[in-house]
Amino acid sequence: MPALTIKNLPDELYRSLRDSAKAHRRSLNSEVIVCLEQSLGTVRLDPEAFLDQVRRLRSEIRGPKLTDRFLREAKNAGRP
């Protein structure tokens, strides 16, 4: 697998990467790879899998449907 050395990395960028890696519980190397994948769009999204997940999540929602009418009425409730 190829390796990459980054020279002259600004201190602030290094600290940001380090803090992000810590927050995501990843190594600095893994965090850099994730950032590169996200910025270059190398992570491919399967549209059908995404839609299946959205449909599943929607089916689990309890309560009234959030229509424009429902939201407008809720927003105006209690206003003079």
C-alpha positions as CSV (number, residue, x, y, z in Angstrom):
1,M,0.0,0.0,0.0
2,P,1.4,3.4,-0.9
3,A,2.6,5.8,1.8
4,L,2.5,9.6,1.8
5,T,4.7,12.1,3.7
6,I,3.3,15.6,4.1
7,K,5.9,18.3,4.5
8,N,5.4,21.8,5.9
9,L,2.1,21.0,7.5
10,P,0.9,24.2,9.3
11,D,0.8,23.7,13.1
12,E,-2.9,24.8,13.3
13,L,-3.9,22.2,10.6
14,Y,-2.0,19.5,12.5
15,R,-3.7,20.4,15.8
16,S,-7.1,20.4,14.0
17,L,-6.5,17.0,12.5
18,R,-5.2,15.6,15.9
19,D,-8.2,17.0,17.7
20,S,-10.6,15.6,15.1
21,A,-8.9,12.2,15.2
22,K,-9.3,12.2,19.0
23,A,-12.9,13.2,18.8
24,H,-13.6,10.4,16.3
25,R,-11.5,7.9,18.3
26,R,-9.2,7.3,15.3
27,S,-5.5,7.4,14.7
28,L,-4.2,10.5,13.0
29,N,-3.4,8.5,9.9
30,S,-7.0,7.1,9.7
31,E,-8.4,10.6,10.3
32,V,-6.3,12.0,7.4
33,I,-7.6,9.2,5.1
34,V,-11.2,9.8,6.1
35,C,-10.8,13.6,5.4
36,L,-9.2,12.9,2.0
37,E,-11.9,10.5,1.1
38,Q,-14.6,12.9,2.0
39,S,-13.0,15.9,0.3
40,L,-12.2,14.0,-2.9
41,G,-15.5,12.1,-3.0
42,T,-14.0,8.7,-3.1
43,V,-16.6,7.3,-0.7
44,R,-19.3,6.0,-3.0
45,L,-22.9,6.1,-1.9
46,D,-25.2,3.4,-3.1
47,P,-28.4,5.3,-3.9
48,E,-30.6,2.2,-3.4
49,A,-29.1,1.4,0.0
50,F,-29.4,5.0,1.0
51,L,-33.1,5.1,0.0
52,D,-33.8,1.8,1.8
53,Q,-32.3,3.3,5.0
54,V,-34.4,6.5,4.6
55,R,-37.6,4.4,4.1
56,R,-36.8,2.3,7.1
57,L,-36.1,5.3,9.3
58,R,-39.3,7.0,8.1
59,S,-41.4,3.9,9.0
60,E,-40.1,4.1,12.6
61,I,-41.2,7.7,13.1
62,R,-44.1,7.9,15.6
63,G,-46.5,10.8,15.7
64,P,-48.2,13.1,13.2
65,K,-46.7,13.6,9.8
66,L,-44.8,16.9,9.4
67,T,-46.8,18.5,6.6
68,D,-46.6,22.2,5.8
69,R,-50.0,22.6,7.3
70,F,-49.1,20.8,10.5
71,L,-45.9,22.9,10.9
72,R,-47.7,26.2,10.2
73,E,-50.4,25.4,12.7
74,A,-47.9,24.4,15.3
75,K,-45.9,27.5,14.8
76,N,-48.9,29.7,15.1
77,A,-50.4,27.9,18.1
78,G,-50.7,30.2,21.1
79,R,-49.9,33.4,19.1
80,P,-52.4,36.2,19.4
